Amino acid sequence: MANNPQIRIPATYMRGGTSKGVFFRLDDLPEPCRVPGAARDRLFLRVMGSPDPYGKQIDGMGGATSSTSKAVILSKSTRPGHDVDYLYGQVSIDSDFVDWSGNCGNLSTAAGAFAIHAGLIDPGRIPQDGICTVRIWQANIGKTIIAHLPIAGGQVQETGDFDLDGVTFPSAEIILEFLDPAAEGDEGGALFPSGNLVDELEFDGGWLRATLINAGIPTIFVNAADIGYHGTELQGDINGDQAALARLEALRTAGALLMGLIKEPAEAARRQHTPKIAFVAPAADYVSSSGKPVTAGEIDLNIRALSMGRLHHAMMGTVSVAIATAAAIPGTLVNLAAGGGTRDAVCFGHPSGTMRVGAQATLVDGSWQVTKAVMSRSARILMEGWVRIPADSF
């Protein structure tokens, strides 16, 4: 019987926002995996336990959800004005595929914390107590993220009293700024790929109103009522309905085509991470997945979003950037669901509770420009040491 010994690779398992992932320093990866390509993809897949036809990722670090099947590589940045380069891979659970087409806003929080933990930041920049600002180059989408991290005793402060709905225990608050979040120059083009705040998507034999936006991550927003929902749904209301999931994936595919992210429908299956699909509705009472009541009076609107073909348990950080941006621009479906008008922040309801996000948008020569989006998250190291995989994995 063949014996393939295991190798071990330094790694850190972290929670960032409402996601978890395995973090690596670029220099710690096996040599063939330090550059993009098949070897790196196979490494990430094996670390996570994918592809797994059982959909459980039992033989790996993945948690069998889109929020917990993620891997990150950080290195010192060679880009002027930045501290670290941050590269993110969304690892498919049941197929042989790693999607590099977008960012994870939740793990962006952990990227700043990991940069300090991993010694990638000049020690002279880190105060004994106070706030350390880390400038992150998000290499997947070519954007700058600024993380403001609390420091206590020269280390990242991880515990605190900041509550983030979707995370069970309180932690220290980390403030993230996503600069110039429009995905200009990426595959999706400008802030609004079609030039319209609201488009008509051909869907189900008719036409469906949609806001298609490139901010944080390419996102398709539709009205919940137009597709038969209330906007107060929880995961159990949708994720067990295969016909509903197939219909939502068809809608995502139609939006991806109009945004120019894919050329033909078949390509959507190989681009699972982007674009995202979300449905919006005016504020309404509901009970979150934890049993916490959310009242219409404490939120501006309700939003539900899907990730990797399933309704997300809370809200993806990158989609939160898209929400903040769209809410700040009068006339988008997000803005209209929130009541319309000019606004620089919204509080929205999601399956796990509520979240507040903000953005600065201005109209310049007839085009909307967004300088930054801001949100608060938290991050914590869960485990550090080495991951082990069979030596022939890559």
C-alpha positions as CSV (number, residue, x, y, z in Angstrom):
1,M,0.0,0.0,0.0
2,A,1.4,3.4,-1.0
3,N,2.5,5.6,1.8
4,N,2.4,9.3,1.1
5,P,3.9,11.1,4.1
6,Q,2.3,14.4,5.2
7,I,4.0,17.7,5.0
8,R,3.2,20.6,7.4
9,I,2.8,24.2,6.4
10,P,2.8,27.1,8.9
11,A,-0.8,28.5,9.0
12,T,-3.2,30.4,11.2
13,Y,-6.9,29.7,11.4
14,M,-8.8,33.0,11.9
15,R,-12.3,34.4,12.1
16,G,-12.9,37.7,10.4
17,G,-16.3,39.2,10.6
18,T,-18.8,36.4,10.0
19,S,-16.3,34.2,8.0
20,K,-13.4,31.9,8.9
21,G,-10.4,31.0,6.8
22,V,-6.9,29.6,6.8
23,F,-4.2,32.3,6.5
24,F,-0.7,31.8,5.1
25,R,2.4,33.9,4.7
26,L,3.4,33.7,1.1
27,D,7.0,32.8,2.0
28,D,5.8,29.8,4.1
29,L,4.1,28.1,1.2
30,P,5.8,25.3,-0.7
31,E,7.8,26.8,-3.6
32,P,5.5,25.7,-6.4
33,C,2.5,27.3,-4.6
34,R,4.1,30.7,-4.2
35,V,2.9,31.7,-7.7
36,P,-0.6,31.5,-9.2
37,G,-1.5,28.2,-10.9
38,A,-2.6,24.7,-10.5
39,A,-0.3,23.8,-7.7
40,R,-1.6,26.6,-5.5
41,D,-5.2,25.7,-6.3
42,R,-4.6,22.0,-5.4
43,L,-3.0,23.1,-2.1
44,F,-6.0,25.2,-1.1
45,L,-8.4,22.5,-2.1
46,R,-6.6,19.8,-0.1
47,V,-6.2,22.1,3.0
48,M,-10.0,22.7,2.9
49,G,-10.9,19.1,2.2
50,S,-12.3,19.7,-1.3
51,P,-13.7,18.5,-3.6
52,D,-16.0,16.6,-1.3
53,P,-18.9,14.8,-3.0
54,Y,-20.5,14.4,0.5
55,G,-20.4,18.2,0.9
56,K,-19.0,18.1,4.4
57,Q,-15.2,18.8,4.0
58,I,-14.6,16.3,6.8
59,D,-11.0,15.6,5.7
60,G,-9.9,19.3,5.8
61,M,-10.2,22.6,7.5
62,G,-13.3,23.8,5.6
63,G,-16.6,24.1,7.4
64,A,-18.9,23.0,4.5
65,T,-20.3,26.5,4.0
66,S,-19.3,29.4,1.7
67,S,-18.4,31.4,4.9
68,T,-15.9,28.8,6.1
69,S,-14.3,27.5,2.9
70,K,-11.7,30.2,2.4
71,A,-8.0,30.6,2.3
72,V,-5.8,33.7,2.3
73,I,-2.2,34.6,1.4
74,L,-0.4,37.7,2.7
75,S,3.0,39.1,2.0
76,K,4.8,42.4,2.5
77,S,3.7,44.8,-0.2
78,T,5.9,46.0,-3.0
79,R,3.3,48.5,-3.9
80,P,4.1,52.1,-2.8
81,G,1.9,53.3,0.1
82,H,0.8,49.8,1.2
83,D,1.9,47.5,4.0
84,V,0.8,44.1,2.8
85,D,-0.6,42.4,-0.3
86,Y,-3.7,40.3,0.5
87,L,-4.9,37.5,-1.9
88,Y,-8.1,35.6,-1.2
89,G,-9.3,32.3,-2.6
90,Q,-12.9,31.0,-2.3
91,V,-12.6,27.2,-2.3
92,S,-15.5,25.3,-3.7
93,I,-16.9,22.6,-1.4
94,D,-18.0,19.9,-3.8
95,S,-16.1,20.8,-7.0
96,D,-12.5,21.0,-8.1
97,F,-12.3,24.8,-8.2
98,V,-10.8,27.8,-6.4
99,D,-12.4,31.2,-7.3
100,W,-10.0,34.1,-7.4
101,S,-12.5,36.6,-9.0
102,G,-13.3,38.7,-5.9
103,N,-12.5,39.7,-2.3
104,C,-13.9,38.6,1.0
105,G,-14.8,41.7,3.0
106,N,-15.1,39.8,6.2
107,L,-11.7,38.3,6.0
108,S,-10.3,41.7,5.0
109,T,-10.7,42.4,8.7
110,A,-8.6,39.4,9.7
111,A,-6.0,40.3,7.0
112,G,-5.0,43.5,8.9
113,A,-4.8,41.6,12.2
114,F,-2.9,38.7,10.6
115,A,-0.4,41.1,9.1
116,I,0.6,42.3,12.6
117,H,0.5,38.9,14.1
118,A,2.7,37.5,11.3
119,G,5.4,40.1,11.6
120,L,4.6,41.7,8.3
121,I,4.3,45.2,9.8
122,D,7.3,47.3,10.8
123,P,7.4,47.0,14.7
124,G,8.0,50.8,14.9
125,R,4.6,51.3,13.4
126,I,2.8,49.4,16.1
127,P,2.0,51.4,19.3
128,Q,2.2,49.9,22.7
129,D,-1.5,50.9,23.2
130,G,-3.7,52.7,20.7
131,I,-4.7,52.2,17.1
132,C,-2.5,50.7,14.3
133,T,-3.4,51.6,10.7
134,V,-2.6,48.9,8.2
135,R,-2.9,49.7,4.5
136,I,-3.8,46.6,2.6
137,W,-3.6,46.1,-1.2
138,Q,-6.4,43.7,-2.1
139,A,-4.7,41.9,-5.0
140,N,-7.8,40.1,-6.4
141,I,-9.6,43.3,-7.3
142,G,-6.7,45.8,-7.2
143,K,-8.1,48.0,-4.4
144,T,-6.9,49.6,-1.2
145,I,-8.4,48.7,2.2
146,I,-7.4,50.6,5.4
147,A,-7.8,48.7,8.6
148,H,-7.8,50.5,11.9
149,L,-6.9,47.9,14.6
150,P,-6.9,48.4,18.4
151,I,-3.6,47.6,20.0
152,A,-3.1,46.6,23.7
153,G,0.3,45.8,25.1
154,G,1.9,45.9,21.6
155,Q,-0.5,43.2,20.3
156,V,-3.7,43.2,18.4
157,Q,-6.6,43.5,20.9
158,E,-9.0,40.7,20.1
159,T,-11.4,40.7,23.0
160,G,-13.8,43.5,23.8
161,D,-17.5,44.5,23.9
162,F,-18.2,45.0,20.2
163,D,-21.2,42.9,19.2
164,L,-21.5,41.8,15.6
165,D,-24.7,40.0,14.6
166,G,-23.8,36.6,13.2
167,V,-21.0,36.2,15.7
168,T,-21.8,34.6,19.0
169,F,-19.3,36.4,21.3
170,P,-18.3,40.0,21.5
171,S,-14.8,41.1,20.4
172,A,-12.8,44.3,19.8
173,E,-14.0,46.6,17.1
174,I,-12.0,47.0,13.9
175,I,-12.9,49.7,11.5
176,L,-12.4,49.1,7.7
177,E,-12.3,51.7,5.0
178,F,-12.7,50.4,1.4
179,L,-11.2,53.2,-0.7
180,D,-12.6,53.9,-4.2
181,P,-14.7,50.7,-3.9
182,A,-16.1,50.8,-7.5
183,A,-14.5,47.9,-9.4
184,E,-13.3,50.2,-12.2
185,G,-10.8,48.5,-14.4
186,D,-11.9,45.1,-13.3
187,E,-13.7,42.7,-15.6
188,G,-17.0,44.2,-14.6
189,G,-16.0,47.8,-15.7
190,A,-17.4,50.9,-14.0
191,L,-19.6,51.4,-11.0
192,F,-22.8,50.8,-13.0
193,P,-21.7,48.5,-16.0
194,S,-24.7,49.5,-18.1
195,G,-24.6,53.2,-17.1
196,N,-28.1,52.7,-15.5
197,L,-29.1,52.9,-11.9
198,V,-31.8,50.3,-12.7
199,D,-31.8,47.8,-15.5
200,E,-34.4,45.4,-16.9
201,L,-33.3,41.8,-16.8
202,E,-35.0,39.2,-19.0
203,F,-36.1,36.5,-16.6
204,D,-38.7,33.9,-16.3
205,G,-40.4,34.9,-19.5
206,G,-40.7,38.6,-18.4
207,W,-38.6,41.5,-17.3
208,L,-37.2,42.1,-13.8
209,R,-35.9,45.4,-12.4
210,A,-32.4,45.2,-11.1
211,T,-29.5,47.4,-9.9
212,L,-26.2,46.0,-11.2
213,I,-23.3,47.6,-9.3
214,N,-19.6,47.0,-9.1
215,A,-18.6,48.2,-5.6
216,G,-16.8,45.9,-3.1
217,I,-17.9,43.0,-5.3
218,P,-20.1,42.8,-8.4
219,T,-23.6,42.6,-7.0
220,I,-27.1,42.2,-8.5
221,F,-29.9,43.7,-6.4
222,V,-33.5,42.9,-7.1
223,N,-36.7,43.7,-5.2
224,A,-37.8,40.8,-2.9
225,A,-41.4,41.2,-3.8
226,D,-40.6,40.9,-7.5
227,I,-39.3,37.3,-7.0
228,G,-41.9,36.2,-4.5
229,Y,-40.1,37.0,-1.2
230,H,-40.6,39.3,1.7
231,G,-37.0,40.1,2.5
232,T,-37.3,38.7,6.0
233,E,-36.4,35.1,5.0
234,L,-33.9,33.0,7.0
235,Q,-31.6,30.3,5.6
236,G,-34.1,27.5,6.2
237,D,-36.7,29.3,4.1
238,I,-34.6,29.1,1.0
239,N,-31.6,26.7,1.2
240,G,-33.7,23.6,1.4
241,D,-35.7,24.6,-1.7
242,Q,-33.6,23.3,-4.7
243,A,-36.1,24.8,-7.2
244,A,-35.8,28.2,-5.6
245,L,-32.0,28.0,-5.5
246,A,-31.9,27.0,-9.2
247,R,-34.1,30.0,-10.0
248,L,-31.9,32.4,-8.1
249,E,-28.8,31.0,-9.8
250,A,-30.5,31.6,-13.2
251,L,-31.1,35.1,-12.1
252,R,-27.5,35.5,-11.1
253,T,-26.4,34.2,-14.5
254,A,-28.6,36.7,-16.3
255,G,-27.1,39.5,-14.3
256,A,-23.6,38.3,-14.9
257,L,-24.2,38.3,-18.6
258,L,-25.5,41.9,-18.6
259,M,-22.6,43.0,-16.4
260,G,-20.1,41.6,-18.9
261,L,-18.6,39.2,-16.3
262,I,-19.4,36.1,-18.4
263,K,-19.9,35.7,-22.1
264,E,-22.2,32.7,-22.1
265,P,-24.4,31.1,-19.3
266,A,-22.3,28.0,-18.9
267,E,-19.4,30.1,-17.6
268,A,-21.4,31.0,-14.4
269,A,-20.8,27.6,-12.9
270,R,-17.0,28.3,-13.0
271,R,-17.5,31.8,-11.5
272,Q,-19.4,31.0,-8.3
273,H,-18.0,33.7,-6.1
274,T,-19.0,36.6,-8.4
275,P,-21.3,38.3,-9.0
276,K,-23.4,38.1,-5.8
277,I,-27.2,38.1,-5.9
278,A,-29.3,40.0,-3.2
279,F,-32.9,40.9,-2.7
280,V,-34.1,44.0,-0.9
281,A,-37.3,45.1,0.8
282,P,-38.6,48.0,2.9
283,A,-38.0,47.7,6.7
284,A,-40.2,45.1,8.4
285,D,-40.3,43.2,11.7
286,Y,-38.8,39.7,11.8
287,V,-37.1,37.3,14.2
288,S,-33.4,36.7,13.4
289,S,-31.8,33.2,13.3
290,S,-30.6,33.6,16.9
291,G,-34.2,34.3,18.1
292,K,-33.5,38.1,18.5
293,P,-36.4,40.3,17.4
294,V,-35.6,42.9,14.8
295,T,-38.1,45.7,14.5
296,A,-38.8,47.9,11.5
297,G,-38.0,51.0,13.5
298,E,-34.4,50.1,14.1
299,I,-33.5,49.4,10.4
300,D,-33.8,51.3,7.1
301,L,-34.4,48.2,5.0
302,N,-34.1,44.4,4.8
303,I,-31.6,42.6,2.6
304,R,-30.9,39.0,1.9
305,A,-27.9,37.8,-0.1
306,L,-26.7,34.5,-1.6
307,S,-23.1,33.3,-1.6
308,M,-21.9,30.2,-3.6
309,G,-25.5,29.3,-4.3
310,R,-26.9,29.5,-0.8
311,L,-28.5,32.2,1.3
312,H,-25.8,33.6,3.6
313,H,-26.3,33.3,7.3
314,A,-25.6,37.1,7.8
315,M,-24.1,39.4,5.2
316,M,-20.9,39.2,3.2
317,G,-18.5,42.1,3.9
318,T,-18.0,42.9,0.2
319,V,-21.8,42.9,-0.4
320,S,-22.0,45.3,2.6
321,V,-19.8,47.6,0.6
322,A,-22.1,47.3,-2.4
323,I,-25.1,48.0,-0.1
324,A,-23.5,51.1,1.4
325,T,-22.6,52.4,-2.1
326,A,-26.0,51.7,-3.7
327,A,-27.8,53.2,-0.7
328,A,-25.9,56.4,-1.0
329,I,-27.0,56.9,-4.7
330,P,-30.6,58.1,-5.1
331,G,-32.6,55.9,-7.5
332,T,-31.0,52.5,-7.0
333,L,-33.3,49.7,-5.7
334,V,-31.3,49.7,-2.5
335,N,-31.8,53.4,-2.0
336,L,-35.5,53.2,-2.8
337,A,-36.1,50.3,-0.4
338,A,-34.5,52.4,2.3
339,G,-36.9,55.2,1.6
340,G,-35.0,57.1,-1.1
341,G,-33.3,60.5,-0.9
342,T,-29.7,61.4,0.0
343,R,-28.1,59.3,2.7
344,D,-24.5,58.5,3.7
345,A,-25.3,55.5,5.9
346,V,-28.0,52.8,6.3
347,C,-28.8,50.1,8.9
348,F,-30.1,47.0,7.2
349,G,-31.6,43.8,8.5
350,H,-30.0,40.4,7.6
351,P,-30.8,36.8,8.7
352,S,-28.6,37.1,11.8
353,G,-29.6,40.6,12.9
354,T,-28.6,44.1,11.8
355,M,-25.6,46.0,10.4
356,R,-24.8,49.6,9.8
357,V,-22.6,50.7,6.8
358,G,-21.7,54.0,5.2
359,A,-20.4,55.4,2.0
360,Q,-19.5,58.8,0.5
361,A,-20.9,59.3,-3.0
362,T,-20.8,62.3,-5.3
363,L,-22.1,63.1,-8.8
364,V,-19.3,64.3,-11.0
365,D,-19.9,65.3,-14.6
366,G,-23.0,63.1,-14.7
367,S,-21.4,60.0,-13.2
368,W,-21.5,58.7,-9.7
369,Q,-18.2,58.4,-7.8
370,V,-17.7,56.8,-4.5
371,T,-14.6,57.7,-2.5
372,K,-14.9,55.1,0.3
373,A,-17.2,52.8,2.2
374,V,-16.8,52.2,5.9
375,M,-17.9,49.4,8.2
376,S,-17.0,47.9,11.6
377,R,-16.1,44.2,12.0
378,S,-14.0,42.1,14.4
379,A,-11.4,39.4,14.1
380,R,-9.8,36.7,16.2
381,I,-7.1,34.0,16.0
382,L,-8.8,30.6,16.6
383,M,-5.7,28.4,16.2
384,E,-2.1,28.8,15.0
385,G,0.6,26.3,14.1
386,W,0.7,24.1,11.0
387,V,-1.8,22.5,8.6
388,R,-0.8,19.0,7.3
389,I,-1.6,17.6,3.9
390,P,-0.3,14.6,1.9
391,A,3.0,15.5,0.2
392,D,1.6,14.6,-3.2
393,S,-1.4,17.0,-2.9
394,F,0.1,19.6,-5.3
